[in-house]
Amino acid sequence: MFDNQAQQDFERQYRRSFWRKLGNFLQGESNELLEYDAVRRQLPFQGQRDLGVQTISLDKIVGSVGRYRDFDRAFLPTQRGTKGRWINISKARYEDKELPAIDVYKVGDVYFVRDGNHRVSVARQRGMASIEAQVWEFETPIPLEPDSNVDDLLCRAAHGAFQERTGMDRLRPDVQIRLTQPDGYDC
């Protein structure tokens, strides 16, 4: 019954991802989801804890554990291979079927989807503001915000290593040193 509508939705979102990618390229901006493993390599993680099922803001989901190439930063589908699963999720939403909570990792103030990328994509397409998620929090002293990108992470990781090496944050907490190039912290 909703097959045609779900297929049209996918095609519309797939075209939007193409135009978004082109526009961001022309503006010199990144349109990519953050790759969880790349973030994990750059940031010092200090522990993890299960926060249980929570309602989280879709705007704070900025990356994926394994499907960071299948969707863009707005969770628009970028690969035709995602079509079948995306359409099935969309049809389930049209039929008001209850879908399970997604699984996410929380790092700083943002989330990375471990399971449920298609559900996030469809929810955003539908204009939803939030989604139910099983949340695992990974603690890190380096803050991550929704507009963070890989370059930010490199600078923040270098800043964190600098703070650890020098103890500057403990010795002079009133002094804030922020550089725009990660190699500037090498001393």
N, C-alpha and C positions, 0 to 999 in steps of 0.2 A: 504494500500500500504506500509506503513512504520511500520505496527504492528510488524512484525518479527524483524526488526532492533531495534526498541524501546525496545522490550522484551530482546533481546540479550544485549543491553546496560545496562538495569537494572540488569540483572544477573551478568554481568561483574563488575559493580559497587558494587553490594551486596557482591560478593566474595572479591573484593578489601578491603571492609570495614572489613571483617573478618580477613584478613591477616594484615591489618593495626592495628587492635585492638590487635591481638596476638603480633605483633612486638613491639608496644608501651608498652604492659604489660611486656614483657621480658626486656625492657629497663627501666621499672619503670616510664614511662611517661603517662600523661593523654591524652586520645584520645577523651574526651567527649566535647560536646558543653556546653557552659556556660548556666546555667538556669537563665533567666532574674529575676525571683522572688527571687532567692537566692542572686543575685547581689543587687537587690533593698533592701533586708534586711540588707546587709552588708555595703552599702555605703550611706552616707547622700546626698540626692538629694535636690537641692536648687531651682528648678524651671524647667519649660518646655516651649518649643516654637516650633511652626510649621515652619520648614525650607523649606517646599514645596517639589516638585518633583526634584530630583537631580540624577546625575549619580554617583554611589558609587563603590568603589573597592570591589570585591568579597572577597579578602584576608582579609578585615577588618570586615567581618561578622563572629563573633565568638560564637554567641549564638542564642537562640530561646526563645520566650515568652511561648510557650506551647509544642513544639515538640522537645525538646532538647534530648529526648531519641530515636527519630526516625532516627536521622542522627548523624554521628560522626563529629569531629572538621573540617574535610575536606568536610563536607556535603555529605558524601557517605551514602547511605541508610543502616540502621542497622536492620530494621524490615521488614518482608515480607508484613505486612499490608499496607505499603506505595506503593506497587507495581503498583496497578491500577492507582492511581493518577499520579505517577511518569511516567508511560508509556504514559498516555494521554498528559502530558506536553511535553514529548520527541517527540511524534508524531507531536504535534503542532509546535515544533521547526523545525522538518524536513520539514514540509509543509510551513515554513516561515510565520506562522500565528503570528499576533501581539498579544502579551500577555500584560496584564495590569501590571503597576508598582507594585512592592512588597511594603509592609508597614514595616518600621523598626523604632526601637528606637535607637537613637545615645546616647551613654554614653561614655564620654571621646573621645577616638579616634577610638572606635569600634561600631559595630552595632549588634542589636538583632532583628531577624525576627519575626514580629507580624503576618504577612500573606504573604505567598509566599515561604515557606521552600522548596517545591518540585521544584519551578522555580529556586531557588538558586542552588539546587543540580544538576539539568539538565544543567544549565548554566556553572557550574564548570566542569561537565563531558565533555562539549563541548569545554572547554578551553577558555571560555570567561574571560576577565579581569574585566569587570564591568557590572552593571545592573542598570536599572532605578528604583528609589525607592521614595516613599513618606516618608519623614524623619521627625520624631519628636525627638527633642534633649532634653535630661534630663541633667541638669547641676549638676556637682558634683566637689568638690574641690580635690577629689582623682583621679589621672589620671589612665586611663585604656588603655592598648595597646593590639594589636592583639595577643601577646603571653601570656597574663595574664591568670592565672588559679585561682581556688578557694582558694588555699593557699596564692597566691599573694593578693587576695582580703581581706582575713582575716588580713594579715599584714598591708595592706594599710588602712583598716578600723581602726585597732588599732592605727596606726600612726596618722591618722586623729583625732581620739578621744584624743590622747596624745597632739597633737598640739592645739586642742581646749581647753583642760583642762589647759595646761601650758602657752599658748600664745607664745611658743618658736619661732614660725615662725615670729611673730611680734617683739619680744624682741631681737632675735638674728638671723636675716635672713641669715647671713653668715655661720651659723652652720647647717649642715645637719646631722640629726640623723636617721639612717636607721638600723633597727634590722631585723633579719630573723625569729624570733619567735614572734607571736602576743602577747603572755603573757609577753614578755619582756618590754612592754610599761606600764604595770601596776605599778603605783607608787603612 
